[in-house]
Amino acid sequence: MLKIRYPLIQGGMVWCSGWRLASAVSNNGGLGLLGAGSLPADVLREHIRKCRAATSLPFGVNVPLTCYAAEEIMRVIIDEGIKIVFSSAGNPKTWTKTLQSHGITVVHVVSSSRFALKAEEAGVDAIVAEGFEAGGHNGREETTTFTLIPQVRAVTRLPLIAAGGVGTGAAMLAAMCLGAEGVQMGTRFALSEESSAHPAFKQRCIRTYEGDTQLTLKKLSPTRLVKNEFYEQVNAAEERGAGLEEMQTLLGRGRARLGIFEGDLVNGMLEIGQVSSAIRTVEPVKTIIEQIIAEYRECLEKKFL
């Protein structure tokens, strides 16, 4: 459906997924995604054109439907002839038919089988089922990926992509055994050389261990963060019952940019998935994909042949 060599999609992560990362993933057999959540419409247009110059292979755009400039972003996507859109964080009925009328394949991210059914009713072409191990914004259900995938598979026959805590070839095979046709990896590519995240952010993330990330901000939008000074402030506020207005004031503006893109490890939001605790090196995308596919094939041969 996506006309890619491997069933491997790169997450469209804020402040990580620019044209260098997306084109590198596409050039090495996966599907690269530009992360429109942190790209104003004019900057997104620039990244689309740079990505197209860097690869002749398919790539797409990830769009959080609740972002303030969604309509302007969609206009750029249509104008620039993008053929694949991954949508998230909103009602898929809003844009699916419009995008499809322009020949665009639409894939929607869900966190439950209930939302998977709603996405199917909206007419999407495929679904990403994302477990709560994932970094960044997350579903409220707190369902793990390997619990979620078979439950979504049971209610829909749409192509199904597993996401959340998937960072290796072995995990890729496991997701397929549970009913997925492909996987989406965010954290593994956020910590690649081509990711636009700040080097300090990458180095902090590859030094995480089990339990060093936590799902927080549950009163606003559940988000998995590395535990740092800012996380401790948020956690303390939530524990004392801070209201919505106080939480919004604490967050302010640009915390994710501050942490991920500018490398402020004290005051920034450090969004990353649990699987970061299993990653110890920052490597080129080419090396990462080669390792994933080699491990997938090795596990397949050992377990099933």
N, C-alpha and C positions, 0 to 999 in steps of 0.2 A: 504493500500500500504506500509506503513512504519512499520506495525505490532506493533503499540503502543496503549495504553489504551485510552488516551485522544488525541484529535486533537490539541495538544499544543506543539509547538517547541520552544526551547531556541535559541536565536540568537547566532551565532558564533562570538563573539565580541573580538577584539584585547585586550590583557592584562587582560581580565576578564574570558575568557572561556577555562579554563584548565580542567584537568581530574576530579578534585573534583566536579566542577559545572556540567559538562556533565553527570557524573555517577549519581549524585544526582537527576537530572531532569529525567533521564531514569528510575532510581529505583522508582520514584514516579509517573510514568505513562505517562510522556511526552517523547519527543525526545531530548536528549542532543547532543550538537554539540561542538566539539573542534574548537577553532578559529585559523586556520593555518596562518592567516595574521601576527601574532606576534610570531610564533613558527618556528624557523629554522628546517630543515628537520629532523635532528638527535633528536632534542627536541620533535618534533611532534611524532616521532616513540616511544619515551619514554612515552609520554602522552597517546598514543593509547594503549600501553601495560598496563599502570597503570589503564586506564579506563576499559579495558577489565577484569582486575583482580577485579575491584570494582563493576562491574555489568554484569549480564548475559543477559541483555536486549539490544535492538537495540540502537546504538548511531551512529553519523556520524561526518563528518568533513566539515567545511565551508572553502572554498578557494577563496580568491580574485584573479581572473585570471590575473590581472595586476601585482601581486607581483613578485619581482625579481627572486624568487626561485620556481616559479609555477611548472616547469617541474620536479624538484627534489622532491617537495612535492607530486606531483601526483604519482611518482614512489614509494614513501613510502606508500601512500594510497593503491596502488595496491598490493604491496608486503605484506602489513599487513592484507590484506583481508577485508578492510573496505567495507561495502555494501551500504552506503548512503553518497552522496556528495552534498552539497549545494554550488553552484558556484555563483560568483557575480563579478561586476566591470570588465567586459570584454566580448568578443565574445563567446557565448556558443558553437559555431561550433568547436572551437579549441579542446575541450576535451570530449564532450558529447559521441560521438560514441566510442572512445577509452575506456572510463570508463564503458560504457554499455556492451562492449565486454567482460569485466571482471565481469559481473553480478552486476554492481553497479547501483543503482537508482540515477538519476541526477535531482536535483531541482535547477532552476536558478532564481535569484532575478532580478526583473525589476522595473522600475519607471514609465512606460507608457504602454498604450495598443499597441503602435507601437513596442516597444521592446518585449512585450509579444508575438506578432505574430512572431517576429524573433526567439525567444526562441522556439516556437512551431515548426517552420521550421527546427530548429537545431535538433529536435527530443527529447527534454528534457521530463522527465516523469511528472513533475509538475512545477508550477510557484509560486514564492513568489512575490506578488505585494506590494511594500513598498512605503508608502506616505512620504512626506517631514517632518512630525513630528518626524521621526526616528532620533536617535542619530548617531554620526559618519558620514561616507561618505554617500552622498545622491544624488538623481537624480537632474538634472538641471531644470526639469519641475516645481518643487515646487507645485505638485498636492497633495492635502490632501488624506489620506488613504480612507476615506469614499466617496470621489469623484472618486478615482481611481478604487476601487474594482468593482463597477457595470460596469464601462467602459471596464475593462479587461475581466470581465465575459461575456460581450456582444460579444467579438471577439474570444474567445477560450473556448473549453469544457474540457481542461486539468484541473486536480485537482488544485485548487487555494487556496493559503495561504495568509492571510492578515497580514501585518506588518506595524509598524509605529504608535506610539501612543496607542497601545493596551497593557493595563496593568491590566485589571480587567475582571472578569467573565461577567459583563454587556457588556463591549466592545467586548468580544469574541462572545457573542450572536448577537450583532449588526452587526459584520462583516459577520457572517453567514447569517443573514437576507438579506444582500446585495449581497450574492452569493459566499462567501468563504466557503471552506470545513474545514478549520482550521485556526489557527493563529500562528504567530511567535512573541515572546516577547523577546526583548533585555534588555531594561532598567530595567524592573522589576527583571530580574535575575542578571543583573550587580550589583544590590544593594542588593544581598542576602549574607548570611554568607559564602556560599561556593565559591562565586566569588573570583577570584584571584586579583581583584582590591585592591588598598591600602585602609586601613580603613579611612584615611583622605579624599580620593576622595569620598568614599561612604557617609561620613558624610556631606561633602559639597553638594553633590547632593540631599540628602534628606532635605536640607535646601533651595532648590530652590523654587521660586514661579513663577507664570505666567510671561512670558517675560524675565526670567533669562537665557534662552538659545536662541541662534541666529544662523541662517544658514549663514556661512561666507566662506572665501577662494574660492569665486566663480570663480576666474580666474584660479585656479589650479584644485581643486576637491571640490565641495561644501560639507561642513562639519558643522554639528551642534555642537556648543560648549557652555559650561557655560561661561558667561561673567566674565572674570578675567583680570588681567593685560596683559597677553599675547594676549587675545582676543582683548583688546583695541589697542594694537600695530598693530595687523593685520587689524583691522577695519580702523584705521587711515591711514595705508599704502594704503589700497584699495580706500579710499575716496579721497586721493590725486593723484590717478591714477598710483600707483606703477606698474612697469612692471613685467613680469614673473620672470626674473632673480632676481630682488630685493625681490620678495615674497618668492622665493625658498631659498634665503640666510637668510631671516628672520625666516623661518621655521626651517632651519638647519636640523639636524637629531635627531630622538628619542624624539620629543616633546610629542607624545602620551604616550610613555613609561614613560617619566618624570612625566607627570600629572596623568595618570591612575594607573600605576604600582608602581611608586616611591613616589607618593603623593605630588609632588611639585605643590601647588595650585596657585602659582604666575607665574611661567615660563612655566608650562606644558599646553598641550592641554587637556582640560577636556571635552571629547566627551560623550554626554548623550542625551537622547531624551526628548521631551517636557513633557512626562508623568511623569518625575521625580518630577514635581511640585505637583503631587498628592500622592507621596510616602513619608511617614514620619518615617518609621522604617526599619531597616535591620534585616531580619528574615531568618530562615532556609528555604531551598527550599521546604521541606515537608510541612511546614506551608503555604507557598505562594501558592503552587498548590492546597492544600486543600481549601484555601480561594477562589481561582479563580473558582474551580469547584462547590463549594457550592453556590457562587453568581450566576454563570451561571444557575444552576438548579433552584434557587429561582426566577430569572428573567424570565426564560422560563415558569415556572408555573404561575407566576403572569400575564404575557402578553399573553400567548397563550393557556392556559388550562381553 
